[in-house]
Each structure stands twice: as structure tokens, then as C-alpha cells.
Amino acid sequence: MRWRYRLAWSLLGGILNLFKVLKKSGVENIPENGGVIIASNHISYYDPPILGCCLTREVHYLAKWELFKNKLFGSILKSVNAIPIKRKVIDRQALLKSLEVLKQGQALLVFPEGTRDLRARLLPPKLGVGKLALEAGVAIVPAHIANSQKPTRSFLSGKTIEVKFGPPIPRSWLDKLPKDKKGYRLVVSEIMDRIKKLQS
């Protein structure tokens, strides 16, 4: 891991563990190496760093391009592997960068819903994650995060932020699907079904 990434996530993980507000399970479902997509629900701006500090391996993730408008904040995001993405159009540059990350054998965190829901509801998924998974030919690990909307309240109230990782969707199943919209829909449907099971 690069030192900036390791430092940032180690500090955050240390704080969360110190105050005993983070509960994680299923980390063993994350492959130690090789390309993998980690697909999670999305309820807070804090989700990427919280999910990242749960892992023992470095992870890249997609973040809306508006966050990169501030040069200083944008450079910080890039130092912890954020990939800018334009959400209201087909962002081919972000897709190509994501494919490159996966084909290099690295981990990529994605949010299939494409945006946050502060009330922790599961929103309809976008097809982009399905396309990415079938093009890259990598396994997908579903994840669910709860109570991350206002982490400072967790420190004060003792409310636990919960992160669960489920068993991976195997490549053998993905390899049988067509690389078209029908295949993409099947992939995102399976992802959301698995996230929903982790939610319960």
C-alpha cells in the first residue's frame, strides 16, 4: 500500500476501533489478491473510508466528479484512490479507468445505486456496475453498511456502525451471462438481492 493511503485508513480505523463504534463481519469473503468488485449500498459520504478501513488490501472507489472541483480536496481524494465519475451521463473515462484497475488485479468499491439514500432505503441500481463486472470478468463481493450517516453521533451515543461482507458472486456464474443490457440487469439484480439479505 502507498503510505498516504495506509496512513489515512489506519488513522480512521484506529479511531473507530478505539471508540468501539465499528462492527465488521465477513471480511474473509474479500479475496486477498486479484481483481474484485465490492458492491455496497450507499447512505453517507463516509461510506468509502469506513468500508476501506475494514479491508486489509488497498481499494479504489468511484466518487462524483463535483467533489474534485476543489483542487486541494480533489488531490486528497486521488491520494486515497478515488476515481472521479460524472453521474448523469455515460462516463467512459471513469469506466475505462475502473476496468484498468480491475484488470491490474486490484479491488474496486462501487455503489450500484449511484447515489446516497440518507434513510437507508435500497434504491434502484444503475446498469453500469453490471457492465463493468461482465467486461472485467471478476468476482463481486456484496456489502452492506448501516448507521454511517452521522458517525460523530456514534462516538457520543455508542451506536455501532455495522459493515457486512457477503460471499462473492462467482465468476463462473458471471461468465455465462451475455454482455448486453439483459446480462447487466441480471448482474445488478443479483447484487441488490444479496445486499438486501445482508441488510436483514
Secondary structure, 3 states (H helix, E strand, C coil): CCHHHHHHHHHHHHHHHHCCCEEEECHHHCCCCCCEEEEECCCCCCHHHHHHCCCCCCEEEEEEHHHHCCHHHHHHHHHCCEEEECCCCCCHHHHHHHHHHHHCCCEEEECCCCCCCCCCCCCCCCCHHHHHHHHHCCEEEEEEEECCCCHHHHHHHCCCEEEEECCCECHHHHCCCCCCHHHHHHHHHHHHHHHHHHHC
